[in-house]
Amino acid sequence: MYIQPHDVEHEFPEYRQTLEEMRSHDTHLAQLLTEYEQLNAEIVDIEENDKPFQDFEFEEMKKRRLLLKDEIYLILRGAKH
């Protein structure tokens, strides 16, 4: 089964340089990125290794990842303008 990458670099390739610059200066963004990366790694681990999970919990994890991604995007978009 092919697992589509959801790491931040794949999600926002146009903001790659902005991410690098802001990560060390914006503590809130750094926290969001850390949480996103940890959660994404958990999700990928479940998907790639067919680990047992509760459907509800797994869907909540994916929703949380999406909310984090939205918040990260808003910060990046604001920094670009």
Order of alpha helices (4+ residues) and beta strands (2+ residues): alpha-alpha-alpha-alpha
